[in-house]
Amino acid sequence: MNIGIVCYPTFGGSGVVATELAKGLANRGHKIHILSYSRPARLDSFRTDISYHEVDLSTYPLFEYPPYDLALANLMVNLIQFEKLDLMHVHYAIPHATSAYLAKQILNSKASNIPVITTLHGTDITLIGSDPTYKQVVDFSINQSDGVTAVSEYLKNETYRLFDITKEIRVLPNFIDLDRFKKSKKEHFKKAICPDGEKIITHVSNFREVKRVPDVVEVFSRVLKNGVKAKLLMVGDGPDRSKAEQKCRELKICNHVRFLGKQEQVEEVLSISDLFMIPSGSETFGLAALEAMSCSVPVISSNIGGLPEVNIHGETGFICELADVECMGQRATEILTDEELHSKMANAARKRAELFEMDKIVTDYEKYYEEIRQGMS
């Protein structure tokens, strides 16, 4: 098939999943066109079977903000016409599904019947769902899509709860490249960070408020108080980094914490980690947790959103209630001081991740594409 994939280019879950899906589909012989306002972070190598098309956001005095949705719709029209796309897969309901609907309407007189698949990732539902400014547009855009998927059962249920959706929503979870995300020997790297054999706790996120990064530091301080020799690696960047740094200063533990910024090869950091911390206030799936688990790292997470569908309490790690840093500190200490428990959970984490293997989920997407196409023929 000749497939258009629309996504945001960020390090966040939706951009990562959309780009990795594009690679997986291309590996199966499909021709992929990625549409975004800048090159996606994970589209990091040249491929003849994946074309990148940048949305042109020209500025004019009339517009205080360039109309991204209109520029995207125009690009969609051009690609459908001249690249002969068989299917358009948009990630995020608005504005991407809205732009796809507009593109189809523009092409209606030219007998275009291209299927549009919309994948819901989270912020388009959980955050915008509480904003009445967009509700009717979200309702309409999802219902006008030819196929709709969500990355977790939690997100599917939230979408039905928050919006007036008449379409069936198929759950196709996020996935993992097991060959890339696996524990590798990086003893020299770990020795450089932990010369005295300390344990490593890692957090990876975009450091937004919803990720509760100061809680990570607070939990880590409790682990230290419990007598565990450890280091904390903070991977990523964002608006709440300064709050996390200030928390380190308040707790006087800065010499045990390293802020590594954004890392392209995050699997190298995960390979030396003993525990992964994700105390988020909202996660529709928890891709960062899955990547850690694939590298045989047990997870401490909050009992929020789709995280319990990924991190199984008592098997792959532990789940605590939101903001319960005392519970997280105790559970982290338990894992890091019990070698047998750590080994058991590390093995279980990898086995759990194998259920979300990339090739399996890409196959499910292929089948769904064909199902929708046949239903429209």
C-alpha positions as CSV (number, residue, x, y, z in Angstrom):
1,M,0.0,0.0,0.0
2,N,0.9,3.6,-0.4
3,I,0.3,5.1,3.1
4,G,0.3,8.6,4.4
5,I,1.1,9.0,8.2
6,V,0.5,12.3,9.9
7,C,2.1,12.9,13.3
8,Y,3.7,15.4,15.6
9,P,7.5,15.3,15.4
10,T,8.2,15.3,19.1
11,F,10.0,12.9,21.5
12,G,6.6,12.1,23.0
13,G,4.8,8.8,22.7
14,S,2.6,9.6,19.7
15,G,5.5,10.8,17.5
16,V,7.7,7.9,18.5
17,V,4.9,5.3,17.8
18,A,3.9,6.9,14.5
19,T,7.5,7.0,13.2
20,E,8.3,3.4,14.4
21,L,5.0,2.2,12.8
22,A,6.1,3.9,9.5
23,K,9.4,2.0,9.7
24,G,7.7,-1.3,10.4
25,L,5.3,-0.9,7.5
26,A,8.1,0.1,5.2
27,N,10.0,-3.1,6.2
28,R,7.0,-5.0,4.9
29,G,7.1,-3.4,1.5
30,H,4.7,-0.5,1.9
31,K,5.5,2.9,0.6
32,I,5.2,5.5,3.4
33,H,4.8,9.2,3.4
34,I,5.2,11.0,6.7
35,L,3.6,14.5,7.1
36,S,4.7,16.8,9.9
37,Y,5.8,20.3,10.5
38,S,9.3,19.2,11.2
39,R,11.3,15.9,10.8
40,P,10.2,13.4,13.5
41,A,12.9,12.7,16.1
42,R,12.9,9.0,15.4
43,L,13.1,9.4,11.6
44,D,16.9,9.4,11.9
45,S,18.1,7.7,8.8
46,F,17.6,8.0,5.0
47,R,15.3,5.4,3.5
48,T,14.0,5.2,-0.1
49,D,10.7,3.6,1.1
50,I,9.9,6.5,3.5
51,S,9.3,10.0,2.3
52,Y,9.1,13.0,4.6
53,H,6.8,15.9,3.6
54,E,7.1,19.1,5.7
55,V,3.9,21.1,6.3
56,D,4.7,24.6,5.0
57,L,3.8,27.1,7.7
58,S,4.2,30.3,5.7
59,T,3.7,33.5,7.8
60,Y,1.5,36.4,6.7
61,P,0.6,39.6,8.6
62,L,-3.0,38.6,8.5
63,F,-2.4,35.5,10.7
64,E,-1.1,35.9,14.2
65,Y,-0.6,32.1,14.2
66,P,-0.1,30.3,10.9
67,P,-3.1,28.0,10.2
68,Y,-1.3,24.6,10.5
69,D,-4.6,22.6,10.0
70,L,-5.3,24.3,6.7
71,A,-1.7,23.9,5.4
72,L,-1.8,20.2,6.4
73,A,-5.1,19.7,4.6
74,N,-3.7,21.2,1.5
75,L,-0.6,19.0,1.7
76,M,-2.9,16.0,2.1
77,V,-4.8,16.9,-1.0
78,N,-1.6,17.1,-3.0
79,L,-0.3,13.8,-1.8
80,I,-3.6,12.0,-2.3
81,Q,-3.8,13.3,-5.9
82,F,-0.2,13.0,-7.0
83,E,1.3,10.2,-4.9
84,K,-1.9,8.1,-5.3
85,L,-2.2,7.3,-1.6
86,D,-4.3,4.2,-0.6
87,L,-4.8,5.2,3.0
88,M,-4.2,8.1,5.4
89,H,-3.3,7.3,9.0
90,V,-3.5,10.3,11.3
91,H,-2.2,10.4,14.9
92,Y,-4.2,12.7,17.2
93,A,-7.8,13.6,16.6
94,I,-7.3,17.4,16.3
95,P,-6.2,18.9,14.2
96,H,-5.1,15.9,12.1
97,A,-8.4,14.1,11.7
98,T,-10.1,17.4,11.1
99,S,-7.6,18.2,8.4
100,A,-8.1,14.8,6.8
101,Y,-11.8,15.3,6.7
102,L,-11.3,18.7,5.0
103,A,-9.0,17.1,2.5
104,K,-11.5,14.5,1.6
105,Q,-14.2,17.1,1.1
106,I,-12.0,19.1,-1.2
107,L,-11.3,15.9,-3.2
108,N,-14.9,14.8,-3.2
109,S,-15.7,16.1,-6.6
110,K,-12.7,14.0,-7.9
111,A,-14.2,10.8,-6.5
112,S,-11.6,10.3,-3.8
113,N,-12.6,7.6,-1.4
114,I,-9.4,7.3,0.6
115,P,-9.8,5.7,4.0
116,V,-8.8,7.8,7.0
117,I,-7.7,6.0,10.2
118,T,-7.4,8.1,13.4
119,T,-5.3,6.9,16.3
120,L,-6.0,8.4,19.7
121,H,-2.9,8.8,21.9
122,G,-4.1,10.7,25.0
123,T,-3.7,14.4,25.2
124,D,-6.2,14.9,22.4
125,I,-8.7,13.2,24.6
126,T,-7.7,13.5,28.3
127,L,-6.6,17.2,28.1
128,I,-8.8,18.5,25.3
129,G,-11.7,16.4,26.7
130,S,-12.0,18.9,29.6
131,D,-12.0,21.9,27.3
132,P,-15.4,22.7,25.8
133,T,-13.8,24.9,23.2
134,Y,-13.0,21.8,21.0
135,K,-15.5,19.2,22.0
136,Q,-17.8,19.4,19.0
137,V,-14.8,19.4,16.6
138,V,-13.4,16.3,18.3
139,D,-16.7,14.5,18.2
140,F,-17.2,15.3,14.6
141,S,-13.6,14.5,13.5
142,I,-13.5,11.1,15.2
143,N,-17.0,10.1,14.0
144,Q,-16.1,11.1,10.4
145,S,-13.0,8.9,10.5
146,D,-13.3,5.6,8.6
147,G,-11.5,3.8,11.4
148,V,-10.5,4.7,14.9
149,T,-7.9,3.1,17.2
150,A,-6.8,3.9,20.8
151,V,-3.5,2.8,22.4
152,S,-5.1,1.4,25.6
153,E,-8.4,0.2,27.0
154,Y,-8.3,3.1,29.4
155,L,-8.1,5.6,26.6
156,K,-10.9,3.9,24.7
157,N,-13.2,4.1,27.7
158,E,-12.2,7.7,28.4
159,T,-13.0,8.6,24.8
160,Y,-16.5,7.1,25.1
161,R,-17.0,8.8,28.4
162,L,-15.9,12.3,27.4
163,F,-17.2,12.5,23.9
164,D,-20.3,11.5,21.9
165,I,-18.6,8.9,19.7
166,T,-20.6,6.6,17.5
167,K,-17.7,4.8,15.8
168,E,-16.2,1.6,17.1
169,I,-12.8,2.2,18.7
170,R,-10.3,-0.7,18.2
171,V,-7.5,-1.0,20.8
172,L,-4.1,-1.4,19.2
173,P,-1.5,-0.8,21.9
174,N,1.8,0.9,21.6
175,F,4.7,-1.4,20.7
176,I,8.4,-2.0,21.2
177,D,11.4,-2.9,19.1
178,L,12.7,-5.8,21.2
179,D,16.0,-5.9,19.3
180,R,16.7,-2.2,20.0
181,F,15.3,-2.1,23.6
182,K,17.1,-5.0,25.3
183,K,19.7,-5.1,28.1
184,S,23.2,-4.8,26.7
185,K,26.6,-4.9,28.4
186,K,27.5,-1.3,29.4
187,E,29.6,-2.1,32.5
188,H,32.1,0.6,31.6
189,F,29.3,3.2,31.4
190,K,27.8,2.1,34.7
191,K,31.2,2.1,36.4
192,A,31.9,5.6,35.3
193,I,28.6,6.8,36.9
194,C,28.6,4.4,39.9
195,P,32.3,3.8,40.9
196,D,31.2,2.4,44.2
197,G,28.7,0.0,42.9
198,E,25.6,2.1,43.5
199,K,22.2,1.2,42.1
200,I,20.8,3.3,39.3
201,I,17.2,4.6,39.3
202,T,16.1,6.2,36.0
203,H,13.4,8.5,34.9
204,V,12.6,9.4,31.2
205,S,10.1,12.0,30.2
206,N,9.5,15.4,28.6
207,F,9.5,17.0,32.1
208,R,6.0,18.5,31.9
209,E,4.0,19.1,35.0
210,V,1.9,16.0,34.4
211,K,5.1,13.8,34.7
212,R,5.6,14.9,38.3
213,V,9.3,15.0,38.0
214,P,9.8,16.6,41.5
215,D,8.2,13.4,42.9
216,V,10.9,11.3,41.3
217,V,13.5,13.3,43.2
218,E,11.4,13.1,46.4
219,V,11.1,9.3,46.0
220,F,14.8,9.0,45.4
221,S,15.6,10.9,48.6
222,R,13.6,8.4,50.5
223,V,15.6,5.5,48.9
224,L,18.8,7.2,50.1
225,K,17.4,7.7,53.6
226,N,16.6,3.9,53.7
227,G,20.3,3.2,53.3
228,V,20.4,2.3,49.6
229,K,23.5,3.5,47.8
230,A,22.1,4.8,44.5
231,K,22.3,7.3,41.7
232,L,19.3,9.0,39.9
233,L,19.5,9.6,36.2
234,M,17.0,12.1,34.8
235,V,16.7,11.7,31.0
236,G,14.8,14.4,29.1
237,D,14.1,18.1,29.4
238,G,11.2,20.4,29.7
239,P,9.5,23.1,31.7
240,D,9.7,21.3,35.1
241,R,13.4,20.5,34.9
242,S,14.2,23.6,37.1
243,K,11.7,22.4,39.7
244,A,13.3,19.0,39.9
245,E,16.8,20.7,40.1
246,Q,15.5,22.9,42.9
247,K,14.1,19.9,44.7
248,C,17.5,18.3,44.6
249,R,19.0,21.4,46.2
250,E,16.4,21.5,48.9
251,L,17.0,17.9,49.8
252,K,20.8,18.3,49.5
253,I,21.2,15.3,47.2
254,C,22.4,16.9,44.0
255,N,25.7,15.0,44.1
256,H,23.6,11.8,43.7
257,V,21.5,13.1,40.8
258,R,22.5,13.6,37.1
259,F,20.4,15.4,34.6
260,L,21.3,14.0,31.2
261,G,19.0,16.0,29.0
262,K,17.4,14.4,25.9
263,Q,19.1,11.2,24.7
264,E,18.6,9.7,21.3
265,Q,19.9,6.3,22.4
266,V,17.9,6.0,25.6
267,E,18.2,2.2,25.6
268,E,21.9,2.6,26.6
269,V,20.8,4.4,29.7
270,L,18.1,1.8,30.4
271,S,20.7,-1.0,30.0
272,I,22.6,0.2,33.1
273,S,19.4,1.0,35.1
274,D,18.2,-1.1,38.1
275,L,14.8,0.5,38.5
276,F,12.6,2.8,36.4
277,M,10.4,5.5,38.0
278,I,7.2,6.9,36.4
279,P,5.0,8.7,38.9
280,S,2.9,10.5,36.3
281,G,-0.4,12.2,36.9
282,S,-1.7,11.1,33.5
283,E,-0.5,8.3,31.1
284,T,-2.8,6.8,28.5
285,F,-0.3,4.0,27.9
286,G,3.2,4.5,29.3
287,L,5.6,3.9,26.5
288,A,8.6,5.0,28.5
289,A,7.8,2.3,31.1
290,L,7.5,-0.3,28.3
291,E,10.9,0.6,26.9
292,A,12.4,0.2,30.4
293,M,10.7,-3.2,30.8
294,S,12.0,-4.3,27.5
295,C,15.5,-3.6,28.8
296,S,14.7,-5.9,31.9
297,V,14.2,-3.0,34.3
298,P,11.5,-3.3,37.0
299,V,9.1,-0.3,37.2
300,I,7.6,1.8,40.0
301,S,4.6,3.6,38.6
302,S,1.5,5.5,39.7
303,N,-1.9,3.8,39.5
304,I,-3.0,6.1,36.6
305,G,-4.5,5.7,33.2
306,G,-3.0,2.9,31.1
307,L,0.0,2.2,33.3
308,P,-1.6,-0.8,35.1
309,E,-2.2,-2.3,31.6
310,V,1.6,-2.3,31.1
311,N,3.2,-2.5,34.5
312,I,1.7,-5.5,36.4
313,H,1.7,-4.9,40.2
314,G,3.9,-7.4,42.0
315,E,5.2,-9.0,38.8
316,T,7.0,-6.4,36.7
317,G,7.3,-3.9,39.5
318,F,5.0,-2.1,41.8
319,I,2.1,0.4,41.5
320,C,1.3,3.1,44.1
321,E,-1.4,5.6,44.3
322,L,-0.8,9.0,42.7
323,A,1.6,11.3,44.7
324,D,2.2,8.6,47.3
325,V,6.0,9.1,47.4
326,E,6.3,7.2,50.7
327,C,4.9,4.1,49.1
328,M,7.1,4.5,46.0
329,G,10.1,5.0,48.2
330,Q,9.4,1.8,50.2
331,R,8.7,-0.2,47.1
332,A,11.8,1.0,45.4
333,T,13.9,0.1,48.4
334,E,12.3,-3.3,48.5
335,I,13.3,-4.0,44.9
336,L,16.8,-2.6,45.2
337,T,17.7,-4.5,48.4
338,D,16.3,-7.9,47.4
339,E,18.5,-9.5,44.7
340,E,16.1,-12.4,44.2
341,L,13.0,-10.1,43.9
342,H,14.9,-7.8,41.5
343,S,16.0,-10.7,39.2
344,K,12.5,-12.1,39.2
345,M,10.9,-8.8,38.3
346,A,13.5,-8.0,35.7
347,N,12.8,-11.2,33.9
348,A,9.1,-10.7,34.2
349,A,9.4,-7.2,32.8
350,R,11.1,-8.4,29.7
351,K,8.6,-11.2,29.1
352,R,5.7,-8.7,29.6
353,A,7.3,-6.4,27.0
354,E,7.5,-9.2,24.5
355,L,3.7,-9.2,24.4
356,F,4.0,-5.7,22.8
357,E,6.5,-6.8,20.2
358,M,6.6,-4.5,17.2
359,D,6.1,-7.0,14.4
360,K,3.0,-8.3,16.1
361,I,1.3,-4.9,16.5
362,V,2.3,-3.8,13.0
363,T,0.6,-7.0,11.7
364,D,-2.5,-6.0,13.6
365,Y,-2.4,-2.5,12.0
366,E,-2.0,-4.1,8.5
367,K,-5.1,-6.3,9.1
368,Y,-7.1,-3.3,10.4
369,Y,-6.1,-1.2,7.3
370,E,-7.4,-4.0,5.1
371,E,-10.6,-4.4,7.1
372,I,-11.4,-0.7,6.8
373,R,-10.5,-0.7,3.0
374,Q,-12.7,-3.7,2.3
375,G,-15.5,-2.2,4.3
376,M,-15.4,0.9,2.1
377,S,-15.2,-0.9,-1.3
